[in-house]
């Protein structure tokens, strides 16, 4: 998996580009939550579920169906007063959907693990993209704060950080130009 930092930066970038005029802290935190929560599936190891089980790591919580369900729930719970099929309602749903999907897309670009179950529960295969430049992040805080964790952060800066910062800068100048 990419680290929590890479996932969070991707979600923050998605939120900023959407340019929604709502509480930016709340919206950013919710988008980041959507982007990092798929890795809560690691708890399933404690219940005896193996990696390749549909409920195992990179299984259902990394699926497209999960992203739709989570986006719907986050939108419905935290923005109840926004009409669901209004322009703002749809934009909020898309922010949460794309933020959640960004997790799986980044994981499919990592150089480790056993793939991502994009189509679970309909099909249990795991997938990677052909281009896999992102170093897999160590599981657990103790392993993350090591030389391996530092190399992962350096790698993510190159493959997630620089593109995200570039997008944010371009977004800033395009928005400023259109005012």
C-alpha positions as CSV (number, residue, x, y, z in Angstrom):
1,X,0.0,0.0,0.0
2,X,1.0,3.6,-0.4
3,X,1.5,5.2,3.0
4,X,-1.3,7.1,4.9
5,X,0.5,10.3,3.9
6,X,0.4,9.6,0.2
7,X,-3.3,8.6,0.4
8,X,-4.1,11.7,2.4
9,X,-2.3,14.0,0.0
10,X,-4.2,12.5,-3.0
11,X,-7.6,13.1,-1.2
12,X,-6.6,16.7,-0.2
13,X,-5.7,17.4,-3.8
14,X,-9.0,16.0,-5.1
15,X,-10.9,18.2,-2.5
16,X,-9.0,21.3,-3.5
17,X,-9.5,20.9,-7.2
18,X,-13.2,20.4,-6.7
19,X,-13.3,24.0,-5.3
20,X,-16.4,23.5,-3.1
21,X,-17.4,26.5,-1.1
22,X,-18.1,24.7,2.2
23,X,-16.2,24.3,5.4
24,X,-12.7,23.4,3.9
25,X,-11.5,21.7,7.1
26,X,-14.5,19.4,7.4
27,X,-14.5,18.6,3.7
28,X,-10.8,17.9,3.7
29,X,-11.0,15.6,6.7
30,X,-13.9,13.7,5.2
31,X,-12.1,13.3,1.9
32,X,-8.9,12.1,3.7
33,X,-11.0,9.7,5.8
34,X,-12.4,8.2,2.6
35,X,-8.9,7.8,1.2
36,X,-7.4,6.1,4.2
37,X,-10.2,4.0,5.6
38,X,-9.8,1.2,3.1
39,X,-6.7,0.0,5.0
40,X,-8.8,-0.6,8.1
41,X,-9.2,-4.0,6.5
42,X,-5.8,-5.0,8.1
43,X,-7.8,-5.7,11.3
44,X,-9.2,-8.8,9.5
45,X,-5.8,-10.5,10.0
46,X,-6.7,-10.5,13.7
47,X,-9.8,-12.5,13.0
48,X,-8.1,-15.1,10.9
49,X,-8.9,-13.9,7.4
50,X,-6.1,-14.4,5.0
51,X,-4.8,-11.7,2.7
52,X,-6.6,-13.2,-0.4
53,X,-10.0,-13.6,1.3
54,X,-12.6,-11.1,-0.1
55,X,-12.5,-9.5,3.4
56,X,-8.7,-9.6,3.6
57,X,-6.3,-6.8,2.9
58,X,-6.9,-5.0,-0.3
59,X,-10.2,-6.9,-0.6
60,X,-13.7,-5.5,-0.3
61,X,-12.7,-2.2,1.3
62,X,-10.6,-1.5,-1.8
63,X,-13.4,-2.3,-4.2
64,X,-15.3,0.0,-6.5
65,X,-18.6,-1.0,-4.7
66,X,-17.2,-0.1,-1.3
67,X,-16.1,3.3,-2.7
68,X,-19.7,3.9,-3.9
69,X,-21.2,2.8,-0.6
70,X,-18.8,4.9,1.5
71,X,-19.2,8.0,-0.7
72,X,-23.0,7.7,-0.4
73,X,-22.9,7.3,3.4
74,X,-20.4,10.1,4.1
75,X,-22.4,12.4,1.8
76,X,-25.7,11.4,3.5
77,X,-24.4,11.6,7.1
78,X,-22.3,14.8,7.0
79,X,-24.2,16.9,4.4
80,X,-27.9,16.1,5.2
81,X,-29.1,19.5,4.3
82,X,-27.7,19.4,0.8
83,X,-30.2,18.1,-1.7
84,X,-28.8,14.8,-2.9
85,X,-29.2,15.4,-6.7
86,X,-28.4,19.1,-6.6
87,X,-25.1,20.2,-8.3
88,X,-23.5,20.5,-4.8
89,X,-24.8,17.1,-3.7
90,X,-23.4,15.4,-6.7
91,X,-20.1,17.1,-6.4
92,X,-19.8,16.1,-2.8
93,X,-20.6,12.5,-3.7
94,X,-17.9,12.6,-6.5
95,X,-15.3,14.0,-4.1
96,X,-15.9,11.2,-1.6
97,X,-16.1,8.6,-4.4
98,X,-12.9,9.7,-6.1
99,X,-11.0,10.1,-2.8
100,X,-11.9,6.5,-1.8
101,X,-11.1,5.1,-5.2
102,X,-7.7,7.0,-5.2
103,X,-6.6,4.6,-2.4
104,X,-7.1,1.5,-4.5
105,X,-5.6,3.2,-7.6
106,X,-2.5,4.1,-5.7
107,X,-2.3,0.6,-4.2
108,X,-2.5,-0.9,-7.6
109,X,0.6,1.1,-8.5
110,X,2.7,-0.3,-5.6
111,X,5.5,-2.8,-6.0
112,X,4.3,-5.2,-3.3
113,X,1.3,-7.1,-2.0
114,X,-1.0,-9.4,-3.9
115,X,-3.1,-6.9,-5.9
116,X,-6.3,-5.0,-5.4
117,X,-9.8,-6.5,-5.4
118,X,-11.5,-3.8,-7.5
119,X,-14.5,-5.9,-8.4
120,X,-15.1,-7.7,-5.1
121,X,-17.8,-9.1,-4.3
122,X,-18.7,-9.7,-7.9
123,X,-15.3,-11.1,-8.9
124,X,-12.5,-12.0,-6.5
125,X,-9.4,-11.5,-8.6
126,X,-6.7,-9.1,-7.5
127,X,-5.1,-6.6,-9.9
128,X,-2.1,-4.4,-10.3
129,X,-1.4,-1.8,-13.0
130,X,1.4,-2.5,-15.4
131,X,3.4,0.5,-14.1
132,X,4.1,0.0,-10.4
133,X,6.6,2.7,-9.2
134,X,5.3,3.3,-5.7
135,X,7.1,1.4,-3.0
136,X,4.9,-0.6,-0.7
137,X,4.6,0.9,2.7
138,X,5.4,-1.2,5.8
139,X,2.3,-2.2,7.9
140,X,2.4,-0.9,11.4
141,X,3.8,2.3,13.0
142,X,6.9,0.6,14.4
143,X,8.0,-0.6,11.0
144,X,7.1,2.6,9.3
145,X,9.4,4.7,11.4
146,X,12.5,3.0,10.0
147,X,14.8,3.3,7.0
148,X,12.2,1.5,4.9
149,X,9.6,4.0,5.9
150,X,11.9,6.9,5.0
151,X,12.6,5.4,1.6
152,X,8.8,5.0,1.1
153,X,8.2,8.7,1.9
154,X,11.0,9.7,-0.5
155,X,9.5,7.5,-3.2
156,X,6.0,8.9,-2.6
157,X,7.2,12.4,-2.8
158,X,8.4,11.7,-6.3
159,X,5.3,9.8,-7.5
160,X,2.5,11.3,-5.4
161,X,3.8,14.5,-3.9
162,X,5.3,16.2,-6.9
163,X,2.2,15.5,-9.1
164,X,-0.1,16.6,-6.4
165,X,1.8,19.8,-5.7
166,X,1.9,20.5,-9.5
167,X,-1.9,20.0,-9.7
168,X,-2.5,22.3,-6.8
169,X,-0.2,25.0,-8.2
170,X,-1.9,24.8,-11.6
171,X,-5.3,24.8,-10.0
172,X,-4.4,27.9,-8.0
173,X,-3.2,29.8,-11.1
174,X,-6.2,28.7,-13.3
175,X,-8.6,29.7,-10.6
176,X,-6.8,33.1,-10.1
177,X,-6.8,33.7,-13.8
178,X,-10.5,33.1,-14.1
179,X,-11.4,35.6,-11.4
